[in-house]
Amino acid sequence: MPGMKVLVLAGPESSGKSWLAEHLQQRFGGELVSEYVRHFIEQEQRDTCYADIPVIARGQLAQEDEARSRAPELLILDTHLLSNILWSQTLFGDCPPWLEQALLTRRYDLHLLLSPDGVEWVSDGQRCQPLLSERQAFFDASRAWLDRHGQRYEVIEGSWSYRMERAVEAVEELLGRRAQPRV
């Protein structure tokens, strides 16, 4: 049996990461790790501040480590520390340096980098980048980081149905499975 494959959904808010992660988990099984910051904000009932960044990052890592310890065939991460790094820089102009080091010590087999272009922004009470230009800047920063650090990724863009189709194909390839015939 091949080892665990770790898939990360990355990119700006409202680009379909959580939606896609859930659908991929339903289709392929494995284990899904959600975005810790959402839980944190619901628990704290306030906006985050710079002092929260390490707490949020450690919470995300703890969830990821717990899931990794169970070694599912497929581990799907709704996000990882790259999001924490970029949000810290965007919101506070700084980021604790240990976050990038912690991120670089972990193995991720594939990132699905979701483009904000082609899908509408949806407010959910936690999102704060309604302008496409803001989300595009976050996407560009994500891509630049992945390129700079030699991380494997595929850009997922277009309509919701096209995003699903491309993501399924990418995961099938990651897992070494042949595409299922369409019915």
C-alpha positions as CSV (number, residue, x, y, z in Angstrom):
1,M,0.0,0.0,0.0
2,P,1.4,3.4,-0.9
3,G,2.1,5.9,1.9
4,M,-0.2,8.7,3.0
5,K,-0.7,11.4,0.4
6,V,-1.2,15.0,1.8
7,L,-3.3,17.4,-0.2
8,V,-3.6,21.0,0.6
9,L,-6.2,23.5,-0.6
10,A,-4.7,26.9,-0.8
11,G,-5.6,30.3,-2.0
12,P,-7.8,33.3,-1.1
13,E,-11.0,33.4,0.8
14,S,-14.3,32.6,-1.0
15,S,-12.5,30.6,-3.7
16,G,-14.1,27.2,-2.7
17,K,-11.4,25.6,-0.5
18,S,-13.8,24.2,2.2
19,W,-16.5,23.3,-0.3
20,L,-14.0,21.5,-2.5
21,A,-12.2,19.8,0.4
22,E,-15.5,18.3,1.6
23,H,-16.4,17.0,-1.8
24,L,-13.0,15.5,-2.3
25,Q,-13.2,13.8,1.1
26,Q,-16.6,12.4,0.2
27,R,-15.4,11.1,-3.1
28,F,-12.0,9.7,-2.1
29,G,-12.3,9.1,1.6
30,G,-9.4,9.9,3.8
31,E,-9.4,12.5,6.5
32,L,-10.2,16.2,6.3
33,V,-8.6,18.8,8.5
34,S,-10.6,22.0,8.7
35,E,-9.4,25.6,9.0
36,Y,-8.6,26.2,12.7
37,V,-8.9,29.9,12.5
38,R,-12.7,29.6,11.8
39,H,-13.1,27.7,15.1
40,F,-10.9,30.2,16.9
41,I,-13.0,33.2,15.8
42,E,-16.2,31.4,16.6
43,Q,-14.9,30.6,20.1
44,E,-13.4,34.0,20.8
45,Q,-16.2,36.0,19.3
46,R,-13.9,38.8,18.2
47,D,-11.5,39.8,15.4
48,T,-8.0,38.4,15.6
49,C,-5.0,40.4,16.6
50,Y,-1.3,39.8,16.0
51,A,-0.9,38.0,19.4
52,D,-3.4,35.4,18.2
53,I,-1.3,34.3,15.2
54,P,0.9,31.9,17.1
55,V,-2.1,30.4,18.9
56,I,-4.0,29.9,15.6
57,A,-0.9,28.4,13.9
58,R,-0.3,26.0,16.8
59,G,-4.0,25.0,16.7
60,Q,-3.8,24.3,12.9
61,L,-0.6,22.3,13.4
62,A,-2.1,20.3,16.2
63,Q,-5.1,19.3,14.1
64,E,-2.8,18.4,11.2
65,D,-0.5,16.4,13.5
66,E,-3.4,14.5,15.0
67,A,-4.7,13.5,11.6
68,R,-1.2,12.6,10.3
69,S,-0.8,10.3,13.3
70,R,-3.7,8.2,12.0
71,A,-1.9,7.9,8.6
72,P,-5.0,7.9,6.3
73,E,-4.4,7.1,2.6
74,L,-5.4,10.7,1.8
75,L,-5.0,13.6,4.2
76,I,-6.9,16.7,3.0
77,L,-6.0,20.0,4.5
78,D,-8.6,22.8,4.0
79,T,-5.6,25.1,4.6
80,H,-2.2,25.1,6.2
81,L,0.3,27.5,7.7
82,L,0.8,29.4,4.4
83,S,-2.6,30.9,4.9
84,N,-1.7,31.9,8.5
85,I,1.6,33.5,7.2
86,L,-0.1,35.5,4.4
87,W,-3.0,36.7,6.6
88,S,-0.6,37.8,9.3
89,Q,1.4,39.8,6.8
90,T,-1.8,41.2,5.2
91,L,-3.5,42.2,8.4
92,F,-0.6,43.1,10.6
93,G,2.4,43.7,8.3
94,D,4.4,41.0,10.1
95,C,4.5,37.3,10.8
96,P,6.2,35.3,13.5
97,P,9.3,33.8,11.7
98,W,8.8,30.3,13.1
99,L,5.7,29.8,11.0
100,E,7.5,29.5,7.7
101,Q,10.1,27.2,9.3
102,A,7.4,25.0,10.7
103,L,5.7,24.9,7.3
104,L,8.9,24.0,5.4
105,T,9.7,21.1,7.7
106,R,6.5,19.3,6.6
107,R,5.8,17.2,3.5
108,Y,2.9,18.1,1.3
109,D,2.4,16.1,-1.9
110,L,0.1,18.5,-3.8
111,H,-1.4,21.9,-3.3
112,L,-4.6,22.8,-5.2
113,L,-4.2,26.6,-5.5
114,L,-7.7,28.1,-6.0
115,S,-8.0,31.2,-8.1
116,P,-10.5,33.9,-7.0
117,D,-11.3,34.7,-10.6
118,G,-14.5,33.3,-12.0
119,V,-16.4,32.9,-8.7
120,E,-18.3,35.4,-6.7
121,W,-17.2,36.5,-3.2
122,V,-19.6,35.4,-0.5
123,S,-19.7,37.1,2.8
124,D,-19.9,34.7,5.8
125,G,-19.2,37.0,8.7
126,Q,-15.5,36.1,8.9
127,R,-14.3,37.0,5.4
128,C,-12.8,40.5,4.8
129,Q,-11.6,40.7,1.2
130,P,-14.7,41.5,-1.0
131,L,-12.6,43.1,-3.7
132,L,-11.3,40.7,-6.4
133,S,-8.0,42.7,-6.5
134,E,-7.4,41.8,-2.8
135,R,-8.1,38.2,-3.3
136,Q,-6.0,38.1,-6.5
137,A,-3.1,39.6,-4.5
138,F,-3.5,36.8,-1.9
139,F,-3.5,34.2,-4.8
140,D,-0.4,35.8,-6.3
141,A,1.4,35.8,-2.9
142,S,0.4,32.1,-2.4
143,R,1.7,31.2,-5.9
144,A,4.9,33.1,-5.4
145,W,5.6,31.3,-2.1
146,L,4.8,27.9,-3.6
147,D,7.2,28.6,-6.5
148,R,9.9,30.0,-4.3
149,H,9.9,26.9,-2.1
150,G,9.5,24.3,-4.9
151,Q,6.1,23.1,-3.8
152,R,4.0,21.0,-6.2
153,Y,0.7,22.7,-7.1
154,E,-2.0,22.9,-9.6
155,V,-4.1,26.0,-10.2
156,I,-7.8,25.4,-10.0
157,E,-9.9,28.1,-11.7
158,G,-13.1,28.6,-13.6
159,S,-16.7,27.7,-12.8
160,W,-17.6,25.7,-9.7
161,S,-18.2,22.6,-11.9
162,Y,-14.9,23.0,-13.7
163,R,-13.1,23.5,-10.4
164,M,-14.6,20.2,-9.2
165,E,-13.6,18.4,-12.3
166,R,-10.0,19.6,-12.3
167,A,-9.6,18.9,-8.6
168,V,-10.9,15.3,-9.0
169,E,-8.5,14.7,-11.8
170,A,-5.6,16.1,-9.8
171,V,-6.5,13.8,-6.8
172,E,-6.9,10.8,-9.0
173,E,-3.4,11.4,-10.4
174,L,-2.0,12.0,-6.9
175,L,-3.4,8.7,-5.7
176,G,-2.4,6.9,-8.9
177,R,-6.0,6.1,-9.8
178,R,-7.4,6.1,-13.3
179,A,-10.2,8.5,-14.0
180,Q,-13.7,7.0,-13.5
181,P,-15.8,7.0,-16.7
182,R,-18.5,9.6,-16.7
183,V,-22.0,8.2,-16.5
